[in-house]
Each structure stands twice: as structure tokens, then as C-alpha cells.
Amino acid sequence: MIRPLQKTDIGKVSDIWLDTNIRAHHFISPQYWKDNFEIVKEMFSQAEIYIYEEESSQKILGFIGMDSDYIAGIFVWSHAQSHGIGKQLLDFVKNTRKQLKLNVYQKNIRAVRFYQREDFHIQSENLDKATGEKEYIMIWSRK
């Protein structure tokens, strides 16, 4: 089930954010994510976030963060990845928008391939000043 974030979800969502970033971005020091943890956690209460909650156990397994038509990120617990949760979250927001945009690190090949499978196209390249890592700016448009 996909639903909007509730204040009581922030702790779990924050844990998923940290775990997923450290695992997916092995090319960035884990300390970078830990240093930004509290700031990001505070921002969650004001962000547009949709939660994927397993109906049977009511466990939060993932979420997608939005800023208008910009996808701030899709995060799924590592043990729950490759089970269609990220796709369901992405499809959920695709149904409410005509166009979506996101940034993804070039070295995060798994994520780049996922977005390409989901009809996102590389629009341009950029350098993330905070990490010094190259990233793609990718766009999806409703056909």
C-alpha cells in the first residue's frame, strides 16, 4: 500500500534513507550521509513523501520523496529491493504528473539502469558540488 508520510513514520524513513544511501553510494564516504542525517530527518516533515507499507505486517519498506515534479529520491530497504517496490512508488507519482525529473550519480549504475527501464532519458550531466561526483539529470514525460 502506498500512502502519504505521517509524522510517526519519520524515524523509520530516516533509517531507510541512511541505510540505502550508504549501500547504494559506496563511492561516497558513509560519513557524508551520517553528517547530513539530522538535517534530512528534519526536512522530512515538510517534504512530499509517499510510503510503501507492506499491508500484512504494516512495515515500511520504502518511500519516494518529491519536490513538485522533481524526484528527490526513491529509497527501499536493501532486503526488500528487486521486488517491485521502487517501481510501484515511481508508477504512483507517474500517475499524478506529466513530467518527472531527477539527478542520479553516474556511478550508481543500478539506479541509472532502473530509471532507463522506466523510460527516463539522460538530459544532461552535472557535477554534485557537495560530493564531487558526476551525475545525470534524467527526465521522463508522459506519452
Backbone as a ProteinNet text record, in pm:
[ID]
protein_1_A
[PRIMARY]
MIRPLQKTDIGKVSDIWLDTNIRAHHFISPQYWKDNFEIVKEMFSQAEIYIYEEESSQKILGFIGMDSDYIAGIFVWSHAQSHGIGKQLLDFVKNTRKQLKLNVYQKNIRAVRFYQREDFHIQSENLDKATGEKEYIMIWSRK
[TERTIARY]
84.8	0	90	52.6	126	38.7	99.7	25.3	118.7	62.1	147.1	218.6	330.4	407.9	327.4	338.5	282.5	400.1	380	489.4	550.4	469.3	519.1	609.9	612.7	696	838.3	863	989.1	1111.4	1105.9	1219.1	1255	1155.4	1178	1225.1	1163.3	1201.8	1346.3	1384.7	1522.2	1621.7	1587.7	1675.2	1691	1580.7	1585.7	1673.3	1656.4	1735.4	1884.9	1923.9	2066.2	2121	2052.4	2097.6	2109.9	2009.5	2008.8	2118.9	2138.3	2243.1	2382.1	2407.1	2539	2562.8	2460.9	2476.9	2485	2404.3	2398.5	2513.4	2569.1	2672.5	2805	2855.2	2981.7	3098.4	3081.6	3185.9	3187.6	3096	3091	3110.1	3189.1	3215.2	3084.5	3067.8	2948.8	2932.6	3043.5	3037.3	2959.1	2964.6	2888.9	2740.1	2689.3	2546.7	2514.7	2604.2	2583.2	2583.6	2670.8	2678.2	2551.2	2481.7	2359.9	2231.4	2245.3	2129.9	2028.6	2073.3	1979.9	1910.9	1983.8	1924.9	1815.3	1845.8	1748.6	1628	1652.4	1543.8	1446.2	1500.4	1415.5	1334.8	1393.8	1326.9	1211.5	1216.2	1112.4	972.8	958.7	824.9	762.4	844.3	790.8	789	838.2	851.4	727.8	714.7	609.7	667.6	626	681.1	566.8	586.2	490.5	561	494	547.1	492.5	579.6	532.7	529.7	409.6	391.3	336.2	403.1	355.7	224.4	121.6	-11.4	-20.2	39.4	25.3	95.9	215.6	292.4	289.7	242	241.1	382.1	482	619.4	644.7	714.6	753.5	876.7	865.6	975.2	1044.6	981.5	1042.2	961.7	1017.8	947.9	1005.6	928.1	972	951.5	1051.7	1045.3	1030.1	935.4	905.9	920.2	956.7	954.9	896.1	766.1	691.9	709.7	774	795.8	935.9	1007.1	1143.4	1142.2	1202	1213.5	1342.2	1326.9	1443.5	1510.7	1434.6	1493	1388.3	1425.1	1346.6	1436.8	1385.1	1464.1	1386.8	1451.4	1389.4	1491.3	1445.5	1533.1	1607.5	1733	1814.7	1754	1699	1641.4	1511.7	1452.8	1326.3	1344.4	1468	1492.6	1473.7	1448.8	1426	1297.6	1200.7	1068.5	958.3	995.7	896.9	850.2	905	859.7	896.5	1020.6	1061.6	977.9	947.1	864.2	722.7	667.1	532.6	530.6	634.2	641.5	654	737.4	755.8	626.5	560.7	433.8	328.8	330.6	235.7	249.6	372.9	390.7	376.7	409	388.6	241.1	153.4	9.5	-41.5	39.8	-5.2	68.2	162.3	241.6	256.8	282.1	305.5	453.2	537.3	681.4	748.1	858.8	938.4	1085	1157.1	1299.5	1372	1498.1	1576.7	1724.7	1804.5	1950.3	1990.2	2084	2132.9	2283.5	2356.2	2501.3	2533.2	2627.7	2666	2719.1	2787.3	2843.2	2738.3	2617.8	2508.5	2441.1	2513.1	2471.3	2336.9	2315.9	2188.6	2070.3	2083.8	1976	1959.7	2071.1	2063.9	1987.3	2020.2	1951.2	1803.5	1772.7	1632.9	1554.9	1607.2	1535.9	1526	1628.2	1620.6	1512.8	1502	1395	1257.1	1250.8	1123.7	1101.1	1170.8	1154.4	1206.7	1302.4	1372.3	1486.8	1516.3	1623.6	1721.9	1847.5	1950.3	1938.4	1918.8	1907.8	2043.7	2117.9	2248.8	2328.4	2451.3	2539.4	2568.1	2603.6	2627.2	2730.9	2786.6	2876.4	2810.6	2789.6	2733.9	2843.9	2826.2	2930.9	2955.8	2853	2867.4	2955.9	2950.6	3025.8	3139.7	3136.1	3236	3210.1	3094.2	3059.7	2977.9	3004.2	2927.6	2790.5	2691.1	2555.4	2486.7	2385.6	2299.5	2174.6	2125.3	1992.8	1904.7	1804	1718.6	1575.1	1505.4	1367.6	1278.4	1157.1	1050.4	932.7	869.3	749.4	641.4	519.4	403.2	386.5	359	343	200.2
-117.4	0	124.6	220.9	347.2	455	532	636.4	753	869.6	983.3	958.9	1023.3	1017.6	1072.8	1007.3	1058.2	1089.1	1179	1217.5	1096.5	998.4	879.8	793.7	820	744.5	798.6	919	988.2	909.7	848.4	771	656.3	580.9	465.8	511.8	615.6	669.4	719.7	782.8	832	716.6	609.6	491.7	431.1	425.1	372.6	463.2	594.2	691.6	670.3	658.8	643.8	510.7	402.4	269.6	259.9	307.2	297.5	382.6	503.1	588.9	529.1	476.6	418	296.1	211.6	90	119.3	213.3	240.6	328	404.9	501.7	468.4	349.4	302.8	393.4	474.1	565.1	698.1	715	834.3	787.4	860.3	823	812.1	704	691.8	811.5	871.4	986.2	1102.8	1118	1223.8	1209.3	1087.7	1062.4	1079.1	1031.6	1046	1192.4	1271.6	1414.8	1489.1	1440	1505.5	1445.1	1340.4	1265.5	1353.3	1429.7	1509.1	1618	1680.5	1785.2	1726.2	1613.2	1548	1501.7	1446.8	1399.6	1513.9	1631.5	1747.9	1789.2	1775.7	1816.1	1722.5	1598.9	1502.7	1549.5	1615.9	1656.6	1762.2	1833.2	1935.9	1890.5	1769.7	1722.5	1644.8	1629.6	1546	1406.1	1316.7	1181.7	1080.9	976.1	866.7	739.3	668.3	549.5	423.6	323.6	190.3	109.9	69.9	-6.4	-144.3	-246.7	-383	-401.1	-442.3	-448.9	-550.8	-667.3	-773.7	-739.9	-684.6	-656.7	-509.4	-424.3	-278.6	-223.1	-291.3	-243	-150.9	-42.5	48.6	-10	-33.8	-94.6	3.2	117.1	215	342.4	439.8	566.7	640.7	737.3	827.2	969.3	1053.1	1193.3	1280.4	1373.2	1459.8	1607	1687.1	1832.4	1881.2	1897.2	1928.1	1812.2	1835.8	1729.3	1669.2	1702.1	1652.9	1537.9	1425.6	1312	1330.5	1357.6	1374.9	1240.7	1132.9	1000.4	893.5	772.5	652.7	566.2	527.3	452.9	329.5	213.7	87.5	11.1	-43.6	-125.4	-224.5	-248.5	-336.8	-476.7	-529.8	-664.7	-672	-556.6	-553.3	-507.5	-480.7	-436	-549.7	-511.4	-605.8	-686.3	-628.2	-690.3	-600.3	-497.8	-411.7	-293.4	-273.5	-163.8	-28.5	-13.2	112.8	145.1	44.4	63.6	106.3	44.6	83.2	228.1	268.1	407	502.9	467.2	550.8	558	445.5	445.3	530.5	529.1	609.1	757.2	807.6	950.8	978	880.6	898.4	922.8	861.7	877.9	1016.1	1095.1	1226.6	1341.8	1310.1	1413.6	1386.1	1493.4	1480.2	1462.6	1511.3	1501.8	1486.3	1411.8	1393.4	1415.5	1466.1	1492.8	1442.6	1402.2	1357.7	1368.6	1364.1	1353.9	1219.2	1152.6	1023.4	1018.4	969.3	957.8	860.7	898.4	813.5	678.5	677.1	552.4	460	510.5	427.6	360.6	268.9	205.8	135.2	71.5	0.9	98.2	215.2	314.5	372.3	400.7	454.6	357.6	229.7	127.9	118.4	125.7	122.6	236.2	357.4	471.6	461.3	410.7	392.6	290	182.9	83.7	147.3	247.9	315.7	438	440.8	543.5	682.3	688	813.9	823.5	944.7	968.3	1068.6	1048.2	1140.1	1270.3	1378.1	1509.8	1578.4	1566.2	1631	1569.3	1616.4	1573.6	1694.2	1665	1769.8	1718.1	1807.7	1769.6	1809.1	1711.3	1739.5	1805.3	1932.8	2008.1	1955.5	1901.9	1853.4	1729.2	1644.3	1518.3	1512.4	1600.7	1596.6	1486.1	1423.3	1311.9	1360.2	1298.3	1327.4	1262.9	1332.5	1280.2	1308.8	1229.8	1253.1	1326.2	1413.4	1471.3	1396.2	1328.7	1242.8	1292.7	1272.4	1322.2	1210.9	1209.3	1124	1213.7	1185.6	1259.4	1160.7	1193.8	1110.2	1114.4	999.6	991.2	1014.7
0	0	0	-79.5	-84.2	-22.4	65.7	137.4	168.7	201.8	239.3	372.7	388.9	512.7	629.3	743.9	869.5	962.4	1056.1	1147.5	1217.8	1249	1319.4	1231.1	1100.7	1006.5	996	1043.7	1016.3	1064.5	1179.5	1229.2	1136.7	1094.4	1005.9	868	815.5	684.6	688.6	796.4	812.4	812.4	880	882.5	742.4	668.6	531.5	445.6	460.5	383.7	407.2	532.3	565.1	513.6	542.8	501.9	349.8	280.3	134.4	71.7	121.4	65.8	86.7	203.9	230.9	141.4	125.4	45.1	-105.5	-153.2	-297.7	-345.7	-254.8	-293.6	-226.1	-253.3	-195	-232.1	-334.7	-382.8	-307.3	-212.6	-126.9	17	92.2	231.1	310.3	385.8	470.8	565.8	601.3	692.5	632.3	500.1	432.6	463.6	451.7	476.4	624.8	710.7	855.7	897.1	836.4	868	826.8	724.5	675	731.1	811.1	860.7	935.1	1032.8	1114.4	1033.3	942.1	857.6	770.1	707.4	620	700.7	816.9	903.6	936.5	963	991	868.6	751.1	627.6	590.8	636.9	600.5	638.8	751.6	796.7	705.3	627.3	536.8	391.5	364.3	226.4	182.5	50.8	-7.3	-22.7	66.1	69.9	69.6	-10.4	-15.8	29.9	116.9	183.8	117.3	103.1	66.2	195.4	234.3	358	322.4	371	349.1	425	354.3	416	527.6	507.5	607.2	738.6	731.3	853.2	894	805	823.6	843.3	786.7	791.5	673	699.1	593	525.1	394.7	319.7	226.4	199.7	111.4	103.7	30.9	12.3	-107.5	-154.8	-261.2	-211.7	-234.1	-195.3	-318	-313.3	-427.2	-389.1	-488.2	-478.1	-609.6	-612.9	-734.1	-832.4	-947.9	-1045.7	-1035.7	-930.8	-910.8	-809.9	-849.3	-757.9	-677.7	-549.7	-462.3	-436.3	-446.6	-429.4	-407.3	-444.7	-414	-327	-212.2	-114.9	-70.6	-83.1	-43.5	41.1	154.3	237.9	149.1	178.1	93.8	82.2	190.8	186.9	105.9	75.9	2.4	-143	-183.9	-320.8	-419.7	-543.4	-654.2	-637.3	-567.4	-552.4	-606.9	-683.8	-747.5	-665	-547.2	-460.8	-520.6	-566.9	-628.9	-751	-831.5	-950	-910.7	-807.5	-763	-714.4	-640	-593.4	-711.2	-807.4	-925.7	-1007.3	-1028.4	-1102.1	-1032.1	-900.2	-822.3	-856.8	-861.3	-892.3	-1042.1	-1125.8	-1271.1	-1301.1	-1223.2	-1244.8	-1205.8	-1138.2	-1092.6	-1161.2	-1250.8	-1315.9	-1464.7	-1539.3	-1683.2	-1713.9	-1623.3	-1643.3	-1506.8	-1504.6	-1383.7	-1417.8	-1319.8	-1337.6	-1213.5	-1230.6	-1115.8	-1147.5	-1045	-1057.3	-1000.2	-1067.8	-1020.5	-1045.4	-947.1	-963.3	-1076.2	-1162	-1274.7	-1227.7	-1113.9	-1062.5	-1001.4	-980.3	-928.8	-1049	-1109.2	-1234.6	-1220.7	-1107.6	-1085.7	-1094.1	-1033.2	-1037	-1177.4	-1244.3	-1381	-1470.3	-1462	-1543.2	-1508.1	-1379.3	-1335.1	-1400	-1392.6	-1449.7	-1601.7	-1666.1	-1811.5	-1847.9	-1771	-1793.8	-1777.5	-1693.4	-1665.1	-1754.2	-1868	-1972.1	-1936.1	-1845.6	-1821.2	-1921	-1964	-2060	-2001.6	-2029.4	-1981.6	-2059.2	-1986.1	-2047.3	-2050.1	-1939.6	-1930.9	-1817.3	-1804.2	-1695.6	-1607.5	-1484.2	-1386.1	-1286.8	-1208.2	-1100.2	-968.7	-882.1	-749.4	-667	-638.5	-567.6	-427	-362.9	-225.3	-216.8	-319.3	-314.6	-416.5	-515.7	-622.1	-723	-716.5	-805.1	-925.7	-1040.7	-1161.6	-1149.2	-1204.1	-1202	-1334.3	-1361.6	-1477	-1430.1	-1515.1	-1497.3	-1595.6	-1542.1	-1623.7	-1618.9	-1731.8	-1745.9	-1800.3	-1749.2	-1800.8	-1837.4	-1950.3	-1991.4	-2028.8	-1990	-2027.1	-2178.3	-2235.4	-2381.9	-2422.8
[MASK]
+++++++++++++++++++++++++++++++++++++++++++++++++++++++++++++++++++++++++++++++++++++++++++++++++++++++++++++++++++++++++++++++++++++++++++++++

